[in-house]
Amino acid sequence: MEKIRFCLIGAGRAGMVHAKNIVHSVQNAELNAIVENNEKLLEERGEELQIKNLFKDVDSALSKDLFDAVVIGAPTFTHRDFTVKCAQAKKHVFCEKPMAVTELEADEMIKAAEENNVKLQIAFMKRFDSLFLNAKEIIDNGRLGDPIIIKSLARGPGLPASWYYDVSRSNGLLAEICSHEFDSARWLSGSDFIRIYAEAVNRKTPDIKKQYPDFYDSVVCTFKMKNEVIGTIDSTCPVDYGFDIRGEIVLTKGLIVIGEVKGEAILTCDVKGVLGGSAFRSWRKRFRDAYVAEIKSFIDAVMNDKTPLVTGADGLAAVEAVVAGNNSIKTCMPVELQQGKKDT
């Protein structure tokens, strides 16, 4: 196989990041089809990407021999059905996070991929970011000892589409943004969650809360891992100042600090001593290289029959953590997880 032929399912913000990377930044791949149920958007994306094979539903696309793999960028509540259907059609699946709404859905996605011998990769791009990769290397080589505390901060400038407001369909902020934080906590600690406690409030979007009482725009979550690493995740969306992803790891022999608010390597200072600079305004820019690296990694897994670097099991673990966090918010109590009771 000289090239992997792709179909994009869901031509929204995240889907288009992957589609553009396939078209412009990745070798050994081509985008051959788009599935999008919004006809106007479908036509616009087809024209923008110069794709002629446009479909309003996945069944029509699968009836043609146009692609070997799919990128699923549609809303979370569609991921299970699209993944199972595509896997059964022997198409490899690259699925945006959150992997699914429930653990059962994630299990079914994993099972479908395994039974049909196709690759399933979840889009946790932080694992492909140079700063986080550097932190992981430092942890793994043991130079600074073992992790004790992991702190993760994730704040975004704008809200997703309106389907996100219904927490029963989206799992809310803990899923849409903090899926990345749960995954990176497992990855960096080398362990699984055993307990999660979360508190959430709505301070930025009171109008949304009027229609969706369970909606929250700010959350702080504490966790404990099986290997006794402890940590916190805090997130607010929307914030007005920019896209802000940072991390801190306290180790037995040192400290790792990951990322900064500043988006450019420049700082100004005027005669009054006032400092100035600019923050990242977009997740697309902050993780631009990581998005390219993760799709390249998926292509490599497909072409060379390798296990993806981010598996369905990783996606499931994040879903379990998200569900536990939302249950904690509802009950105002810590929630124990089954993850930590399994051997890792």
Buried (B, 14 or more C-beta within 10 A) or exposed (E): EEEBBBBBBBBBBBBBBBBBBBBEBBEEBBBBBBBBBEEEBBEEBBEEBEBEBBBEEBEEBBEEEBBBBBBBBBBBBBBBBBBBBBBBBEBBBBBBBBBBBBBEBBBBBBEBBEEBEBBBBBBBBBBBBEBBBEBBEBBEEEEBEBBBBBBBBBBBBEBBEEEBBBBEEBBBBBBBBBBBBBBBBBBBBBBBBBBBBBBBEBEBBEEBBEEBEBBBBBBBBBBBBBBEBBBBBBBBBEBEEBBBBBBBBBBEEEEBEBBBBEBEEEEEEEEEEEEEBEBBBBBBEBBBEBBBBBBBBBBBBBBEEEEBBBBBEBBBBBBBBBBBBBBBBEEEEBBBBEBBEEEE
